[in-house]
Amino acid sequence: MQYALVDGRRQEPSPGAPGVCETCGSAMVAKCGPRLMHHWAHASRRDCDPWWENETPWHRAWKALFPESCREISHVAPNGEIHRADIKTPAGIVIEVQHSSMTDGERLSRERFYGNLVWVINGSTFVDNFQIHHMLPDPTSDIAQDLIWYPAAPRMEGANRGIFLRLSECLKQNPLATKKAPGGGFIHPLRDIEREVSQVYRGHHQYVWIRPRRTWLDATCPVYIDFGQDWLARLDIYDETGLPCIYRVRKRTFLHDAMVETEARSIATRSSPIDENTQSAS
């Protein structure tokens, strides 16, 4: 933990300082060794919050992006259950920054407990297995309504560069065609419409995640991946076909919106388009 109460005031650890846990009132020990990231630990060696994990410099760096008053905030459920959120904004959005792997059960427990939750996960551990491919038009744009994209996949170079059907052409061959069941049409490459797509691009891309951490694909709350860039990749579904995509969001936009929006899903919904030039996660 980064904070404990010392003489009734919230403080970071210092050698020999006595502390008290803000959540449970137990005695805390300041861990300030030369090879340790300074932190507080329960004197009993058992944290009162079973969800708490050892922090990394990446955790601390994320928490430092928010005011101290937003860090390590106890959240109390109606039944009295208490957990410490990594970050809780004044508007009530909880941000959990997650470095280590997580079971489906624990993820679901946290999502149900916090409700208005955003996940930020550390992508540095799987960046080599995460490929960001071609841009997609804004799914609400007129052109997007007519395009049916082939899903990106490992070693599928055509789909990874961008190939699509036109629903309008499918309907000429099959009046019952839908985007989910086109039943006809002709394959076109992205290069044929690249200019039109770039004009309505907002940050959506196809991607391939080799050996994915599937619990994040099943998350019921928004998931943002931090690859150490100045943008985050939000896992998303593009349209009614169920096409997986990412939505690239400027980190500064995320930080701003997290502090002013009241709903986690409203983050990055009112921002201007991101530059399409940076597509690589590595």
C-alpha positions as CSV (number, residue, x, y, z in Angstrom):
1,M,0.0,0.0,0.0
2,Q,1.2,3.5,-0.7
3,Y,-0.7,5.2,2.1
4,A,-1.4,4.7,5.8
5,L,-2.5,6.9,8.6
6,V,0.3,8.4,10.7
7,D,-1.0,10.5,13.6
8,G,-4.3,10.6,11.9
9,R,-2.9,11.9,8.6
10,R,-2.6,10.1,5.3
11,Q,1.1,9.6,4.6
12,E,3.5,7.6,2.4
13,P,6.0,5.3,4.2
14,S,9.2,6.5,5.8
15,P,11.7,4.4,7.7
16,G,10.5,3.4,11.2
17,A,7.2,5.3,10.9
18,P,4.2,3.7,12.7
19,G,1.1,3.6,10.7
20,V,-2.6,2.5,10.8
21,C,-4.6,1.0,7.9
22,E,-7.2,3.4,6.7
23,T,-9.5,0.5,5.8
24,C,-9.4,-1.8,8.9
25,G,-7.5,0.1,11.5
26,S,-4.7,-2.5,11.9
27,A,-1.1,-1.6,12.6
28,M,1.1,-1.1,9.5
29,V,4.8,-1.5,9.0
30,A,6.8,0.8,6.7
31,K,8.8,-1.2,4.2
32,C,11.6,1.1,3.0
33,G,14.5,-1.2,2.1
34,P,17.1,0.0,-0.5
35,R,15.9,-2.6,-3.1
36,L,12.2,-2.2,-2.4
37,M,9.6,0.1,-3.7
38,H,8.6,1.8,-0.5
39,H,5.2,0.7,0.8
40,W,3.2,-0.1,3.8
41,A,2.4,-3.6,4.8
42,H,0.0,-5.0,7.5
43,A,2.0,-6.0,10.6
44,S,0.0,-9.2,10.6
45,R,1.3,-9.9,7.1
46,R,-2.3,-10.4,5.9
47,D,-3.9,-7.7,3.9
48,C,-7.5,-6.8,4.9
49,D,-8.4,-6.6,1.2
50,P,-8.0,-10.0,-0.4
51,W,-8.0,-8.3,-3.9
52,W,-4.9,-6.3,-3.2
53,E,-1.7,-7.3,-5.1
54,N,1.9,-6.2,-4.7
55,E,2.4,-3.0,-6.6
56,T,4.9,-2.5,-9.4
57,P,6.4,0.8,-10.6
58,W,3.8,0.7,-13.4
59,H,1.0,0.7,-10.8
60,R,2.6,3.6,-9.0
61,A,3.1,5.6,-12.2
62,W,-0.6,5.2,-13.1
63,K,-1.8,6.2,-9.6
64,A,0.5,9.3,-9.8
65,L,-1.4,10.5,-12.8
66,F,-4.4,11.3,-10.5
67,P,-4.6,13.5,-7.4
68,E,-3.6,11.9,-4.1
69,S,-7.2,12.2,-3.0
70,C,-8.2,9.7,-5.7
71,R,-5.7,7.0,-4.8
72,E,-6.3,3.9,-2.7
73,I,-9.9,4.8,-1.8
74,S,-12.1,2.4,0.3
75,H,-15.3,1.5,-1.4
76,V,-18.1,0.2,0.8
77,A,-20.9,-1.9,-0.6
78,P,-24.5,-1.8,0.8
79,N,-23.8,-5.1,2.6
80,G,-20.8,-3.7,4.4
81,E,-18.1,-5.4,2.2
82,I,-15.1,-3.1,1.8
83,H,-12.3,-3.1,-0.8
84,R,-9.7,-0.5,-1.8
85,A,-9.9,0.9,-5.3
86,D,-6.6,1.7,-6.9
87,I,-8.2,5.0,-8.1
88,K,-11.7,6.5,-7.5
89,T,-12.5,9.7,-9.2
90,P,-14.6,12.5,-7.6
91,A,-17.5,11.5,-10.0
92,G,-17.4,7.9,-8.8
93,I,-15.6,6.1,-11.5
94,V,-13.3,3.3,-10.2
95,I,-10.1,2.6,-12.1
96,E,-8.4,-0.7,-11.4
97,V,-4.9,-0.9,-12.8
98,Q,-3.9,-4.6,-13.3
99,H,-0.5,-6.0,-14.0
100,S,-0.8,-9.7,-13.1
101,S,-3.2,-12.3,-14.5
102,M,-6.7,-12.7,-13.1
103,T,-9.3,-15.4,-12.9
104,D,-12.7,-15.0,-14.4
105,G,-14.2,-15.3,-10.9
106,E,-12.1,-12.5,-9.4
107,R,-12.7,-10.2,-12.4
108,L,-16.5,-10.8,-12.1
109,S,-16.4,-10.2,-8.4
110,R,-14.7,-6.8,-8.8
111,E,-17.0,-5.8,-11.6
112,R,-20.1,-6.6,-9.6
113,F,-18.7,-4.9,-6.5
114,Y,-17.6,-1.6,-8.1
115,G,-20.1,-1.4,-10.9
116,N,-18.9,1.8,-12.4
117,L,-15.5,0.4,-13.2
118,V,-12.7,0.8,-15.8
119,W,-9.9,-1.7,-16.2
120,V,-6.4,-0.5,-17.2
121,I,-4.2,-3.5,-17.9
122,N,-0.4,-3.6,-18.5
123,G,0.2,-4.7,-22.1
124,S,4.0,-4.8,-21.8
125,T,3.8,-8.5,-20.8
126,F,2.1,-9.5,-24.0
127,V,3.0,-6.7,-26.5
128,D,4.8,-9.2,-28.8
129,N,1.6,-11.2,-29.1
130,F,-0.7,-8.2,-29.9
131,Q,-0.8,-7.1,-33.5
132,I,-2.7,-4.0,-34.5
133,H,-3.8,-4.1,-38.1
134,H,-5.7,-1.9,-40.5
135,M,-7.8,1.1,-39.6
136,L,-11.6,1.0,-39.7
137,P,-14.0,3.8,-40.4
138,D,-16.0,5.2,-37.5
139,P,-18.7,2.6,-37.0
140,T,-21.4,5.2,-36.9
141,S,-20.4,6.7,-40.3
142,D,-22.4,6.3,-43.5
143,I,-19.7,4.3,-45.2
144,A,-19.4,1.8,-42.4
145,Q,-23.0,0.8,-42.7
146,D,-22.2,-0.7,-46.2
147,L,-18.9,-2.5,-45.3
148,I,-18.6,-6.1,-44.1
149,W,-15.0,-6.7,-43.0
150,Y,-13.2,-10.0,-43.0
151,P,-11.8,-10.7,-39.5
152,A,-8.1,-10.3,-39.0
153,A,-6.4,-13.6,-38.0
154,P,-2.8,-15.0,-37.7
155,R,-1.2,-15.4,-41.1
156,M,-4.2,-14.0,-42.9
157,E,-2.4,-11.2,-44.7
158,G,-5.3,-10.2,-46.9
159,A,-7.7,-9.7,-44.0
160,N,-5.0,-8.1,-41.9
161,R,-4.4,-5.5,-44.5
162,G,-8.2,-5.0,-44.9
163,I,-10.7,-6.7,-47.2
164,F,-14.4,-6.3,-47.2
165,L,-17.7,-6.9,-48.9
166,R,-20.3,-4.3,-49.6
167,L,-23.8,-5.0,-48.2
168,S,-25.3,-3.1,-51.1
169,E,-23.8,-5.5,-53.6
170,C,-24.8,-8.5,-51.5
171,L,-28.4,-7.3,-51.5
172,K,-28.5,-7.2,-55.3
173,Q,-27.7,-10.9,-55.3
174,N,-29.6,-11.8,-52.2
175,P,-32.5,-9.6,-51.0
176,L,-32.3,-11.2,-47.6
177,A,-28.6,-10.4,-47.1
178,T,-27.5,-8.9,-43.8
179,K,-24.1,-7.9,-42.5
180,K,-24.1,-11.0,-40.3
181,A,-25.2,-13.3,-43.2
182,P,-24.3,-11.6,-46.5
183,G,-24.6,-14.6,-48.8
184,G,-22.9,-13.1,-51.8
185,G,-21.0,-10.0,-52.9
186,F,-17.5,-9.3,-54.1
187,I,-14.3,-9.0,-52.2
188,H,-12.7,-5.5,-52.2
189,P,-9.3,-4.4,-50.7
190,L,-9.1,-1.5,-48.3
191,R,-6.8,0.4,-50.6
192,D,-9.8,1.0,-52.9
193,I,-11.5,3.2,-50.3
194,E,-8.6,4.1,-48.0
195,R,-9.0,7.8,-48.6
196,E,-12.7,7.7,-47.7
197,V,-12.0,5.6,-44.6
198,S,-9.3,7.9,-43.4
199,Q,-11.7,10.8,-43.6
200,V,-14.0,9.2,-41.0
201,Y,-11.4,7.4,-39.0
202,R,-11.6,7.9,-35.2
203,G,-9.3,5.3,-33.8
204,H,-10.7,1.9,-34.6
205,H,-8.5,-1.0,-35.8
206,Q,-8.7,-4.7,-36.3
207,Y,-6.2,-6.6,-34.2
208,V,-4.9,-10.1,-33.5
209,W,-4.1,-11.2,-30.0
210,I,-2.2,-14.4,-30.0
211,R,-2.8,-16.5,-26.9
212,P,-5.1,-13.8,-25.4
213,R,-5.9,-13.4,-21.8
214,R,-9.5,-14.3,-22.3
215,T,-10.9,-13.0,-19.1
216,W,-10.4,-9.4,-20.6
217,L,-12.3,-10.4,-23.7
218,D,-15.2,-11.4,-21.5
219,A,-15.1,-8.3,-19.3
220,T,-18.4,-6.5,-18.6
221,C,-16.6,-3.2,-17.9
222,P,-14.4,-1.3,-20.3
223,V,-10.9,-2.6,-20.7
224,Y,-8.0,-0.3,-21.8
225,I,-4.6,-1.8,-22.6
226,D,-1.5,0.3,-21.8
227,F,1.4,-0.5,-24.2
228,G,3.6,2.3,-22.8
229,Q,2.6,4.7,-25.6
230,D,0.8,8.0,-25.4
231,W,-2.5,6.2,-26.2
232,L,-4.5,3.3,-24.8
233,A,-6.2,0.5,-26.7
234,R,-9.8,-0.1,-25.6
235,L,-11.1,-3.6,-26.4
236,D,-14.3,-3.2,-28.3
237,I,-16.8,-4.8,-30.7
238,Y,-17.0,-2.9,-34.0
239,D,-20.6,-3.6,-35.2
240,E,-23.4,-6.1,-35.4
241,T,-21.2,-8.7,-37.0
242,G,-19.4,-9.0,-33.7
243,L,-16.0,-8.0,-35.2
244,P,-13.4,-7.5,-32.5
245,C,-11.6,-4.2,-32.7
246,I,-9.6,-1.9,-30.6
247,Y,-10.4,1.8,-30.2
248,R,-7.2,3.9,-29.7
249,V,-7.7,6.7,-27.1
250,R,-5.2,9.4,-26.3
251,K,-4.0,8.8,-22.7
252,R,-4.5,12.5,-21.9
253,T,-8.1,12.2,-23.1
254,F,-8.7,9.1,-20.8
255,L,-7.2,11.0,-17.8
256,H,-9.4,14.1,-18.5
257,D,-12.6,12.2,-19.1
258,A,-12.1,9.9,-16.1
259,M,-12.1,12.9,-13.8
260,V,-15.2,14.7,-15.4
261,E,-17.5,11.9,-16.6
262,T,-19.9,10.2,-14.2
263,E,-20.1,6.9,-16.1
264,A,-17.2,4.7,-17.0
265,R,-18.6,4.0,-20.5
266,S,-18.7,7.7,-21.3
267,I,-14.9,8.0,-21.2
268,A,-13.5,8.9,-24.7
269,T,-17.0,9.2,-26.3
270,R,-16.8,12.9,-26.9
271,S,-13.1,13.3,-28.0
272,S,-11.7,14.2,-31.4
273,P,-10.3,11.5,-33.7
274,I,-6.8,10.2,-33.0
275,D,-4.1,10.3,-35.6
276,E,-4.1,7.0,-37.6
277,N,-0.4,6.9,-38.3
278,T,0.7,5.0,-35.1
279,Q,-0.7,1.5,-35.5
280,S,1.9,-0.7,-33.8
281,A,1.6,-1.8,-30.2
282,S,5.4,-2.3,-30.0
